[in-house]
Amino acid sequence: MSQQSAYLYLLSPSRPDLAETSTPEEQSIIGEHFAYLQQLLAEDKLVLAGRTMDFDPIGLCIFYADSPEQAQEIANNDPAVVKGVMTVTVRPYGIALLKGRD
């Protein structure tokens, strides 16, 4: 297996008021998104995931992949992206400091 690198994917809601006015279908998709992130965590690919808690939320995931192409594939396969609830941007990411790591 090749050396894994860290990547960042940023998620933006497909509409500004999604957090406050999500439909039952959108809530279900967000549940699928959360389960997808849990799967990445179980596979030891996910470093962290979360979202901002203000008026203009964005989601942030830092994860490992073998290549830029695999990183983009992981982000594009997020159910929230596949089903159009969120848009995604993927960027290489350098982890400089991490609690528990020398």
Backbone as ProteinMPNN parsed JSONL, in Angstrom:
{"seq_chain_A": "MSQQSAYLYLLSPSRPDLAETSTPEEQSIIGEHFAYLQQLLAEDKLVLAGRTMDFDPIGLCIFYADSPEQAQEIANNDPAVVKGVMTVTVRPYGIALLKGRD", "coords_chain_A": {"N_chain_A": [[0.849, -1.185, 0.0], [0.487, 2.248, -0.729], [1.973, 5.295, 0.592], [-0.102, 7.06, 2.765], [-1.754, 10.197, 2.564], [-2.897, 13.236, 4.116], [-6.078, 14.803, 3.769], [-8.447, 17.43, 3.283], [-11.876, 17.88, 3.418], [-14.36, 20.147, 2.639], [-17.65, 20.9, 3.378], [-20.524, 22.4, 2.139], [-23.799, 23.601, 2.704], [-26.462, 22.99, 0.386], [-28.319, 24.934, 0.243], [-28.76, 28.06, 1.933], [-30.332, 28.054, 4.354], [-30.525, 25.446, 5.209], [-29.944, 24.015, 7.628], [-31.879, 24.952, 9.402], [-34.319, 24.525, 8.151], [-34.591, 21.976, 7.101], [-35.979, 19.301, 5.244], [-37.852, 16.256, 5.949], [-36.784, 14.286, 4.212], [-34.267, 15.42, 3.584], [-33.17, 15.42, 6.161], [-32.95, 12.676, 6.575], [-31.022, 12.062, 4.648], [-28.878, 13.49, 5.695], [-28.488, 11.973, 7.954], [-27.555, 9.634, 6.695], [-25.184, 10.665, 5.718], [-23.827, 11.129, 8.14], [-23.556, 8.482, 9.017], [-21.891, 7.549, 6.996], [-19.55, 8.973, 7.563], [-19.003, 7.833, 10.044], [-18.388, 5.269, 9.187], [-16.014, 5.761, 7.735], [-14.426, 6.512, 9.897], [-14.364, 4.106, 11.356], [-12.92, 2.608, 9.555], [-10.478, 3.661, 9.928], [-9.759, 5.899, 8.468], [-10.702, 8.462, 8.833], [-9.83, 11.447, 10.471], [-10.952, 13.626, 11.835], [-14.21, 15.112, 12.122], [-16.692, 17.577, 11.717], [-18.771, 20.5, 12.269], [-19.295, 24.001, 11.741], [-20.928, 26.108, 14.109], [-22.531, 28.307, 13.63], [-24.359, 30.97, 11.969], [-23.862, 30.483, 9.283], [-23.233, 27.649, 8.413], [-20.525, 25.354, 7.871], [-19.233, 22.202, 6.962], [-16.51, 20.155, 8.012], [-14.034, 17.865, 7.252], [-11.268, 15.936, 8.015], [-9.157, 13.644, 6.626], [-7.599, 10.521, 5.606], [-6.077, 9.428, 2.564], [-4.954, 7.474, -0.253], [-4.261, 8.784, -2.565], [-4.681, 11.852, -4.489], [-6.833, 11.444, -6.209], [-8.232, 9.321, -5.013], [-8.949, 10.62, -2.663], [-10.719, 12.584, -3.627], [-12.685, 10.901, -4.607], [-13.608, 9.667, -2.241], [-14.762, 11.9, -0.946], [-16.663, 12.66, -2.875], [-18.352, 10.476, -2.754], [-19.779, 10.758, -0.454], [-22.941, 10.557, 0.941], [-24.484, 12.923, 1.284], [-23.412, 14.607, -0.582], [-23.686, 13.143, -2.967], [-26.469, 13.087, -3.132], [-27.119, 15.734, -3.396], [-27.52, 17.472, -1.225], [-25.438, 18.738, -0.034], [-22.506, 20.535, -1.094], [-19.118, 19.916, -2.106], [-15.654, 20.508, -1.456], [-12.367, 19.532, -2.014], [-9.144, 19.377, -0.601], [-5.575, 19.053, -0.422], [-4.029, 18.407, 2.742], [-1.961, 19.378, 5.382], [-1.124, 17.965, 8.345], [0.074, 19.457, 11.058], [0.262, 19.551, 13.877], [-0.99, 17.291, 16.239], [-2.975, 16.133, 18.772], [-1.747, 13.686, 20.944], [0.044, 12.706, 19.169], [3.478, 12.515, 18.494]], "CA_chain_A": [[0.0, 0.0, 0.0], [1.268, 3.474, -0.813], [1.927, 6.21, 1.734], [-1.325, 7.857, 2.792], [-1.646, 11.621, 2.842], [-4.106, 13.825, 4.698], [-6.876, 15.685, 2.922], [-9.531, 18.168, 3.924], [-13.019, 18.204, 2.57], [-15.28, 21.144, 3.172], [-19.018, 20.72, 2.915], [-21.413, 23.556, 2.254], [-25.189, 23.223, 2.413], [-26.92, 23.368, -0.953], [-29.075, 26.191, 0.412], [-28.28, 28.698, 3.174], [-31.132, 27.778, 5.549], [-30.722, 24.002, 5.312], [-29.928, 23.548, 9.02], [-33.111, 25.349, 10.096], [-35.55, 24.194, 7.435], [-34.421, 20.735, 6.35], [-37.145, 18.439, 5.097], [-37.596, 14.895, 6.443], [-35.885, 13.604, 3.274], [-32.921, 15.967, 3.795], [-32.705, 14.922, 7.456], [-32.559, 11.288, 6.355], [-29.757, 12.095, 3.906], [-27.855, 13.928, 6.645], [-28.224, 10.771, 8.747], [-26.699, 8.781, 5.865], [-23.886, 11.359, 5.718], [-23.195, 10.85, 9.433], [-23.185, 7.056, 9.0], [-20.738, 7.445, 6.089], [-18.385, 9.434, 8.32], [-18.726, 6.798, 11.041], [-17.734, 4.178, 8.465], [-14.632, 6.193, 7.494], [-13.754, 6.447, 11.194], [-14.148, 2.691, 11.657], [-11.879, 2.147, 8.631], [-9.264, 4.393, 10.308], [-9.456, 6.901, 7.443], [-11.137, 9.774, 9.288], [-9.134, 12.04, 11.613], [-11.987, 14.369, 12.554], [-15.312, 15.665, 11.34], [-17.559, 18.454, 12.491], [-19.326, 21.645, 11.529], [-19.378, 25.256, 12.478], [-22.216, 26.198, 14.784], [-23.035, 29.67, 13.501], [-25.425, 31.237, 11.013], [-23.461, 30.056, 7.947], [-22.453, 26.461, 8.754], [-19.779, 24.537, 6.927], [-18.717, 20.97, 7.53], [-15.093, 19.968, 7.791], [-13.548, 16.517, 7.493], [-9.869, 15.668, 7.718], [-9.116, 12.201, 6.425], [-6.447, 9.987, 4.877], [-6.308, 8.724, 1.306], [-3.726, 7.067, -0.925], [-3.96, 9.662, -3.701], [-5.691, 12.911, -4.662], [-8.011, 10.883, -6.87], [-8.991, 8.585, -4.006], [-9.523, 11.615, -1.749], [-11.883, 13.167, -4.292], [-13.701, 9.845, -4.663], [-14.182, 9.538, -0.893], [-15.631, 13.06, -0.724], [-17.787, 12.61, -3.818], [-19.245, 9.38, -2.38], [-20.561, 11.127, 0.728], [-24.351, 10.606, 0.52], [-24.989, 14.297, 1.236], [-22.929, 15.158, -1.854], [-24.325, 12.36, -4.026], [-27.896, 13.417, -3.21], [-27.285, 17.159, -3.635], [-27.83, 18.253, -0.031], [-24.242, 19.527, 0.241], [-21.454, 20.567, -2.096], [-17.852, 19.564, -1.476], [-14.355, 20.932, -1.975], [-11.306, 18.697, -1.447], [-7.813, 19.975, -0.701], [-4.537, 18.385, 0.365], [-3.951, 19.022, 4.058], [-0.806, 18.974, 6.17], [-1.364, 17.975, 9.787], [1.317, 19.871, 11.711], [0.17, 19.157, 15.279], [-2.153, 16.472, 16.54], [-2.921, 15.627, 20.144], [-1.435, 12.277, 21.034], [1.069, 12.336, 18.193], [4.741, 13.246, 18.717]], "C_chain_A": [[0.883, 1.234, 0.0], [1.102, 4.314, 0.452], [0.65, 7.048, 1.68], [-1.004, 9.296, 3.148], [-2.964, 12.104, 3.433], [-4.761, 14.758, 3.69], [-7.964, 16.316, 3.775], [-10.686, 18.203, 2.94], [-13.979, 19.08, 3.336], [-16.635, 20.926, 2.541], [-19.81, 21.995, 3.152], [-22.829, 23.107, 1.941], [-25.601, 23.726, 1.035], [-27.817, 24.61, -0.933], [-28.768, 26.742, 1.8], [-29.042, 28.31, 4.435], [-31.36, 26.285, 5.784], [-30.817, 23.521, 6.757], [-31.255, 23.832, 9.727], [-34.378, 24.808, 9.442], [-35.447, 22.882, 6.658], [-35.706, 19.913, 6.368], [-36.841, 17.07, 5.716], [-36.64, 14.116, 5.518], [-34.442, 14.093, 3.456], [-32.345, 15.494, 5.127], [-32.241, 13.477, 7.351], [-31.206, 11.212, 5.635], [-28.622, 12.531, 4.824], [-27.506, 12.787, 7.598], [-27.327, 9.792, 7.995], [-25.276, 9.353, 5.807], [-23.133, 11.049, 7.015], [-22.735, 9.391, 9.5], [-21.973, 6.823, 8.098], [-19.467, 7.875, 6.808], [-18.012, 8.432, 9.407], [-18.009, 5.608, 10.403], [-16.271, 4.537, 8.182], [-13.813, 6.134, 8.778], [-13.421, 4.997, 11.553], [-13.053, 2.093, 10.778], [-10.538, 2.828, 8.888], [-8.809, 5.376, 9.234], [-9.741, 8.319, 7.935], [-10.349, 10.21, 10.509], [-10.14, 12.787, 12.471], [-13.043, 14.849, 11.583], [-16.158, 16.52, 12.259], [-18.084, 19.569, 11.616], [-19.28, 22.879, 12.396], [-20.795, 25.381, 13.024], [-22.802, 27.605, 14.714], [-24.065, 29.765, 12.384], [-25.122, 30.728, 9.604], [-22.613, 28.791, 8.076], [-21.708, 25.864, 7.568], [-19.331, 23.292, 7.674], [-17.263, 20.805, 7.143], [-14.73, 18.538, 8.145], [-12.072, 16.474, 7.136], [-9.735, 14.152, 7.701], [-7.861, 11.822, 5.648], [-6.896, 9.284, 3.607], [-4.958, 8.422, 0.665], [-3.309, 8.014, -2.044], [-4.991, 10.784, -3.751], [-6.97, 12.391, -5.305], [-8.872, 10.104, -5.885], [-9.652, 9.551, -3.02], [-10.788, 12.234, -2.356], [-13.019, 12.159, -4.357], [-14.386, 9.666, -3.31], [-15.165, 10.675, -0.63], [-16.864, 13.006, -1.617], [-18.788, 11.519, -3.477], [-20.024, 9.641, -1.096], [-22.021, 11.254, 0.288], [-24.924, 12.025, 0.439], [-24.569, 14.988, -0.058], [-23.641, 14.463, -3.008], [-25.768, 12.821, -4.233], [-28.173, 14.916, -3.234], [-27.639, 18.011, -2.434], [-26.653, 19.165, 0.333], [-23.33, 19.507, -0.978], [-20.132, 20.371, -1.381], [-16.672, 20.162, -2.221], [-13.302, 20.101, -1.26], [-9.967, 19.385, -1.667], [-6.818, 19.118, 0.063], [-4.373, 19.131, 1.686], [-2.731, 18.489, 4.793], [-1.12, 19.088, 7.651], [-0.035, 18.275, 10.463], [1.362, 19.411, 13.17], [-1.107, 18.367, 15.479], [-1.986, 15.902, 17.927], [-2.665, 14.123, 20.136], [-0.387, 11.799, 20.046], [2.312, 13.168, 18.46], [5.106, 14.082, 17.524]], "O_chain_A": [[1.92, 1.256, 0.663], [0.211, 4.073, 1.267], [0.359, 7.673, 0.661], [-0.098, 9.571, 3.935], [-4.006, 11.467, 3.273], [-4.099, 15.405, 2.879], [-8.34, 15.807, 4.83], [-10.499, 18.519, 1.765], [-14.353, 18.815, 4.478], [-16.756, 20.784, 1.325], [-19.764, 22.585, 4.232], [-23.043, 22.322, 1.017], [-25.134, 24.771, 0.581], [-28.04, 25.248, -1.962], [-28.543, 25.977, 2.738], [-28.437, 28.245, 5.505], [-32.296, 25.908, 6.488], [-31.68, 22.704, 7.078], [-31.7, 23.039, 10.557], [-35.4, 24.652, 10.109], [-36.144, 22.7, 5.66], [-36.413, 19.847, 7.374], [-35.679, 16.763, 5.98], [-35.785, 13.372, 5.998], [-33.509, 13.29, 3.482], [-31.154, 15.198, 5.212], [-31.248, 13.096, 7.97], [-30.355, 10.392, 5.981], [-27.518, 11.994, 4.738], [-26.352, 12.652, 8.005], [-26.435, 9.187, 8.59], [-24.295, 8.61, 5.842], [-21.941, 10.743, 6.986], [-21.643, 9.105, 9.99], [-21.121, 5.989, 8.407], [-18.428, 7.227, 6.684], [-16.829, 8.207, 9.662], [-17.124, 5.011, 11.016], [-15.385, 3.704, 8.371], [-12.644, 5.751, 8.756], [-12.313, 4.705, 12.003], [-12.341, 1.182, 11.199], [-9.573, 2.603, 8.157], [-7.617, 5.655, 9.105], [-9.091, 9.27, 7.5], [-10.207, 9.453, 11.469], [-10.181, 12.609, 13.688], [-12.801, 14.976, 10.383], [-16.316, 16.214, 13.441], [-17.879, 19.59, 10.403], [-19.232, 22.803, 13.624], [-21.74, 24.825, 12.463], [-23.49, 28.042, 15.637], [-24.579, 28.749, 11.914], [-26.044, 30.558, 8.806], [-21.4, 28.844, 7.871], [-22.186, 25.867, 6.434], [-19.082, 23.334, 8.878], [-16.835, 21.257, 6.082], [-15.08, 18.053, 9.221], [-11.677, 16.932, 6.064], [-10.147, 13.467, 8.637], [-7.159, 12.677, 5.108], [-7.942, 8.636, 3.568], [-3.948, 9.04, 1.0], [-2.14, 8.046, -2.43], [-6.05, 10.687, -3.131], [-8.065, 12.85, -4.977], [-10.098, 10.208, -5.912], [-10.783, 9.325, -2.592], [-11.801, 12.387, -1.673], [-14.184, 12.519, -4.182], [-15.608, 9.529, -3.244], [-16.273, 10.442, -0.147], [-17.978, 13.275, -1.166], [-19.954, 11.612, -3.863], [-20.847, 8.817, -0.698], [-22.309, 11.994, -0.653], [-25.776, 12.289, -0.409], [-25.284, 15.851, -0.568], [-24.141, 15.121, -3.921], [-26.233, 12.932, -5.367], [-29.324, 15.335, -3.108], [-28.023, 19.169, -2.6], [-26.84, 20.226, 0.929], [-23.376, 18.582, -1.789], [-20.028, 20.631, -0.182], [-16.688, 20.303, -3.444], [-13.336, 19.976, -0.036], [-9.681, 19.903, -2.747], [-7.167, 18.521, 1.082], [-4.556, 20.347, 1.742], [-2.497, 17.28, 4.82], [-1.357, 20.185, 8.156], [0.877, 17.448, 10.446], [2.395, 18.935, 13.639], [-2.166, 18.723, 14.961], [-0.978, 15.263, 18.229], [-3.309, 13.383, 19.392], [0.024, 10.639, 20.072], [2.224, 14.383, 18.633], [6.133, 14.76, 17.536]]}, "name": "protein", "num_of_chains": 1, "seq": "MSQQSAYLYLLSPSRPDLAETSTPEEQSIIGEHFAYLQQLLAEDKLVLAGRTMDFDPIGLCIFYADSPEQAQEIANNDPAVVKGVMTVTVRPYGIALLKGRD"}
